[in-house]
């Protein structure tokens, strides 16, 4: 039980350990058969191993597994044996191929994982916008919608805190509808450095009329993608219609 608990607590360390040691064990297991089993076949087995580790252990795990596989292939399977030396040209070519294929397989696994993550994020973003729009259309209490929006913005943008202000007040760094971040009149590289602090904002507008703003307290230095910023701005635009309707009703009651 303690071992499994440690694996869950430090998955990256255990994956890297596997990337280092598993190729060693696999290469050593071929030693009794190296006179009859071709090195090309052993290299293919090691490539399959690298791919598996790259899928589980991400890019770093795949690269470590590639290096480990090449070293132990050389040590156990390429003459002269038990030396980090290669004396035959075919074995050298196999080793170089193992390096190249290992790197390519690792990169493909990383890109595939990234595409799956993006697809999952996009589905979650669409669901979030749909839920907020449904709440607005159903006439859910505006205060509750705004509170839910603050919580959602905090999740999407990895914020430390978020709240709504009816007055714009002192201008902060602004996230626009296209995902751009403008800070002191210049475009801010949020993809690299995150949302600028200590405060930023997304202005709540309805037909070019400012109705307030969502004030954001970002996590310093945490990168936020353009897609996340666009979704956040779109979410505020959906809520803007509710804020406008609330104010319109308040003015109508006061005039009456």
N, C-alpha and C positions, 0 to 999 in steps of 0.2 A: 504493500500500500504506500509506504513512504517513497519507494522508487517511482511509482506512477505519479505521485504528487509532485516530485521533483521534475519529472518530464513535463507536466503541465505548467509548472512554474517557470522553467527555463527551456522552452522548446527549441530556441535557436541554438543554444549550446549543445544540446543533445543531437540536433541535426548535423551540426558541424563535426561533432565527434564521430557520428555515423559516416559522414562524408570522408573523413580521414581513415577510418578503420575498416569499413566494409569492403572497399576496393582491395585493401591488404588481404583480408580473409579470402575474397574471391580469387585473387591472383594466386595466392598460396595454394588454394585448393586444386589448381591446375598443375601443380608441380609433379604429382605422380603420373600425369598423362601428357607431359609436355613433349615426349618423344613421339607420340602418336597423334596428338591433337594439334591442329594448326594454330599458329599465333593469330592469324586473321580471325578464326572462330572465337578465340579468347577475347580478342579486341572487340568483337561484336557484342559479346556478353557484357564486357565492361561498359560499352556505350549504352546498352539497355539499363545498366545499373546507374550510370550518370544521369540518364533521363529521369529515372524514378526519383533520385535524390533531388534533382533540379525542380521537379514538380512539388515535392514536399518541402524542400529546404530553400526554395527560391534561388535567386541568381547566385548569391554567395555560396550556398551549399553545392550548386552544380559546378561552379568553378573550382572549389576545393576538391570535390570528388574527381574532377578531370585531372588535376595535378597529382592527386594521390594515385589514380588509376595508371597514369603514365609512368610514374616512378616505380610502382610495384610491377607493372608489366615489364619494364626494363630490367628490374632486379631479379624477378623469378622466371621470366619466360623468354627473354632475349639473350642469346649467348654473347659473351661468357656469363654463365649463371652466377647468381649471388654477387653481382657487381653492377654498379651504376655505369655500365659501359655497353655500347652497342657496336658490334664488329661486322654485322652483315647488313648490306644495303636494304634487302627486303624488310628486315626488322626495323630499320631506321624509318623507312617509308611508312610502315604500319604505325609506328609511334607518332610520327608527324600527323598522319591521318587521324589517329585517336585524339590528338590535341585539338585539331581543327573541328572534327565532328563533335567532340565534347563541348566546345565553346558554342557551336551553332545550335546544338540541341538545348543547351542551357538558355540561350537567348530566346529561342522559339518558345520554350516552356514559360519563360518570364513574360513574354508578350501575350501569350495565350491567357495567362493568369490575369494580366492587366486588362485585356479585353473583357474577360468574364466579370471582373470587378466593376468596370465602367458600365457594362450592361446592367448589372445588379443595381448600381447607384442610380442609373437613369430610370429604372423601373420604380425605385423608391421615391425619386423626385417627382415623377408623374403622379404616383399615389398620393404624395403629400399635397401637391397642388389641387388634385381632384377632391381630396377630403376638405381642404379649406374652402374651395369654391362651393362645395355642397353645403357646408355649414353657413356660409354667407347667404346662399339662396334659401336655406331653410329658416332663416331669421334667428339663428342662435344668438344669444346675448353677446353684444359687441365686446364687452369687457372680457368675456371668456374667449372669444375668437382672438382678441389681441394678446391675451395671456398665452394661448396655445401657439400663436405665431412667434412670440418671443422665445418660447421653448424650442420650437422647430428651427428658428434661425440659429439659436445657440448650438443645436445639434449639427445642422448643415455646415456652419462656418466654424465649428469648434471654438465657440466663444466661452469666455469666463463668465459673462453676464450680458443680459440684453433687457432693455425696457423701452417703453413707448413714451414720448413726450409730445404734448399737443402744441408746444411752442418750439420753433426751430432754434432760437438762441444762438450761442456761439457756434460758428460752423466747424464741423469736424471733417476729416477725410471722408469722401463721398464714394459709395458704390453705385454705379449707374446701371441702367437697364441692360447695356451690352456687356456687363461684367467688368468694365474698366474701373479702376480705383484712382481717383484724383486726390492728391494730397499736396497742399500749398501750391496749387495751380499746375502741378506736374503729374504725369501718369506714374503710378506707383507699381513696381514689379511684385504684385501679390503672389504670383506663381512661385517666386523664389523666396520672398521674405515675409509672406503672410500679410494680413491686414494691418495697416499702421495703427499704432496706439498713441496715447492710452485710450482714446475714444475714436470711433468712426461712426458713420451713420448711413442709413438708407432712407431717403426722404419719401414720405408718403404723399403722393400727388394724385389728384383726380382732375383730368382735363386741364392740366398745367397749373392747377391751384394747389398750393402747399397746405396740407392738412395736419402736418406734424412730422415726426421722424422716429424711426427705431434706432436707438443709440446702442452701439455695439462696443463691448469691452473684449477685444481680441486676445487670443493666447499669443504672447510675443514670439515671433520668429517661426510660427507654424504656417507652412505654405497652404494656401487655399486655391483650388483650381478655378479656372474661369467658369467652368460649368456650374460649380457650386455657387459662385457669385451671381451668375445669371438666374439660377433657380431662386436664390434668396430675393433678388430684386423683383422677380416675377411674382413671388409669394406676397410681397408688400403691395404690388399693384393690385392683386386680387382683393386684399384687405382694404385698399383705399376706397373701393366702391362702398364698402360697409361703413367706413368712417364718414364718408360724404353723406350717405343716407341718414346716419345718426345725427349729424349736425343739421341737416336740412329739416329733419323732424323736430329738433330742438328749437330751431328758429321759427318754424311754423307754429309750434305751441306757444312760444313767447309772443308772437305777433297776434295770435288769436286772443 
